[in-house]
């Protein structure tokens, strides 16, 4: 069963992967990405796409919830 993680936890994994690669630029180059895009994902300014998530062993799903206090018909 897949484990659901938060965007913060995803950024922690990305930060660790970049550290293992020696730098954000190094990780980005190894994965065919521009370093600035990866940096913006780390800062939470951009959402990660498949090309950022796949090397981390992650995928993306959408989750919807009811708003608190809203009556569901």
C-alpha positions in Angstrom: 0.0 0.0 0.0 1.3 3.4 -0.9 2.2 5.9 1.8 0.8 9.4 1.5 3.3 12.1 2.4 2.9 15.9 2.6 4.5 18.4 0.3 6.8 19.3 3.1 8.0 15.7 3.4 8.5 15.6 -0.4 10.7 18.7 -0.2 12.7 17.0 2.6 13.3 14.0 0.3 14.2 16.3 -2.6 16.6 18.3 -0.3 18.3 15.0 0.8 18.6 13.8 -2.8 20.2 17.1 -3.8 22.6 16.8 -0.8 23.5 13.3 -1.9 24.2 14.6 -5.4 26.4 17.3 -4.0 24.1 20.3 -4.9 20.8 21.3 -6.3 22.5 21.9 -9.7 24.1 18.5 -9.6 20.8 16.7 -8.9 19.0 18.8 -11.5 21.6 18.0 -14.2 21.5 14.3 -13.5 17.8 14.3 -13.9 17.5 16.6 -17.0 16.1 19.5 -15.1 17.0 23.2 -14.8 18.5 23.9 -11.3 16.3 27.0 -10.9 13.1 24.9 -11.3 14.3 22.4 -8.6 15.3 25.3 -6.3 11.8 26.8 -6.7 10.2 23.4 -5.8 12.4 23.3 -2.7 11.2 26.8 -1.7 7.6 25.8 -2.3 7.2 28.4 -5.1 6.5 25.7 -7.7 4.7 22.4 -7.6 6.8 19.4 -8.5 6.0 17.6 -11.8 6.6 14.0 -12.8 10.2 14.8 -13.8 11.0 15.9 -10.3 8.9 13.3 -8.5 9.9 10.2 -10.5 13.6 10.2 -9.5 12.5 10.4 -5.9 10.3 7.4 -6.3 7.2 9.5 -5.9 4.0 10.2 -7.8 1.2 12.7 -7.4 -2.5 12.2 -6.5 -5.3 14.7 -5.9 -7.1 14.6 -2.6 -10.4 16.3 -1.9 -12.1 16.9 1.4 -15.3 18.5 2.7 -14.9 22.0 4.0 -15.5 22.2 7.8 -19.0 23.3 8.6 -20.4 22.7 5.1 -23.4 20.5 4.9 -23.0 17.7 2.3 -26.2 17.0 0.3 
